[in-house]
Amino acid sequence: MTQIDIIKECRFCSEVSKANGEDPIGSAGTYGQFLFVEMPEPWSANAVYEHPQLGVIHKMAKALHQEQGISARVIAIVPDYDSHPNQTRVLHYQRPTERFAHYEKQEFLIPQEKIIPLATALLKQSDQLSQFEHYRQATSHIRDMMLCTHGSYDLACGRFGYPIYRQLRNKCASSRLRVWRCSHLGPHNFAPLLVDFPTGRYWGRLNCEIVDLLVHHSGSVEQLCPFYVGWAGLGWAEQIAEREIWMQEGWDWLDYPKSGQVLAIDPSDEDYPNWVEVQIEFTSPDGSIHGTYEARIEAKGTVTTMWASGKNQPLWEVKQYRLTHLIKRF
C-alpha cells in the first residue's frame, strides 16, 4: 500500500476530536525547561529517542525528573535559518522563577561533538556553561514558534501541520520571529499544534484565518479562545482557570508574572477528578498590582475522541471540564 493509499484510508485523530467537540484546554505539557536541538530529516516515529545524541539527552532529562523533580522536554527541530552543516543549533528555554510570564532563552551554535556536554550544562550543571560562551548566539529578542509537523509520529501532524507551517514561515517570519518545524509536541488530536516562545503557550487546531491574530496579538482574545491548549507554566487544572482569566483580563494578562497551585482535589480519582480547586497568584509587570484568583473546575460530562490517527484506531471517552467558580482577590 502506498503512502497516498494509507492517507486516504486514515481517520485523523484531530478531525474526530474536533467533530466531537473535545475542548483542548488543559492539554499543554507542564515543563520547567525545553531543549530544542537541530536534527536533519528524515525522522522516524521515535527519532528523538533513537538519535545517538538526542536519545542520551532524553534519558538525562528523564532521570532529572525522577531524581530531582525537574521537568524538561527534549524536542528536535529541522535545521533552518542559515544552519551550518558542521554545527548544530541548540535552543534552551527555562522557567526563571516560580512566578513568571516568559521563559528565559539561551541559544548556541555548537560543533556536533559538544552537543551532549552543552545539554548537560544547560539541564543540570549551569556552572559549566562558561566554557560554551564562544558558541552563544545573541537571539534573546527573537520570538520562536515551534510547530509540530512530525508526520511519521502521527499522520495528522504532517497532514495539517505542514500547511500552517508554510503560511507562518512564508508570510509571518521576520527578523524578530522564527518559525520551526519540530518533532512530537503533545496531543496530536489537536493538530496542527505549536508552542510559542518565550511565553511557552500551546495553540492547537490552527487554521489559516487565525494565524495573523496569533502572531500579532491584535483583535479580540475571544477569537483565539477555541485554539488555546494551555500554558506550560501551569498544571492542567490551573490551565483551565487561566484561560477564563485571560478572557477577562485581555492581552495584557499574557505578560503578567504568575504561578499556580492546586488547593483541593476530588479524593476519589486524582487522575480524572470530578472537581478541582486551584489558585493562581499574579503580579503586574511593573509590580504595582498583586492579586490572586481562586477557581473551581468541575467535570461536565464526557466526549469521545481518538488519541492517534489510523484506519482502525480505538475511540476513547474523556471527561470534559468547566469553570464553576472564579473570584479575584487583591
Secondary structure, DSSP 8 states (H G I E B T S, - for coil): --HHHHHHH-B-HHHHHHHTT---TT-S---SEEEEEE--S---TTHHHHSTTHHHHHHHHHHHHHHH---EEEEEE---SS--TTEEEEEEEE--SSSBSS-EEEEEEEEGGGHHHHHHHHHH-GGGGGGGGGGB---TT-EEEEEE--TTT-HHHHHHHHHHHHHIIIII-BTTEEEEEES--S-GGG-S-EEEETTTEEE-S--TTTHHHHHH--S-GGGTGGGEEEETTS-HHHHHHHHHHHHHH-GGGGGS-EEEEEEEE-TT-SSS-SEEEEEEEEE-TTS--EEEEEEEEEEEEEEEE-SS-BSS---EEEEEEEEEEEEEE-
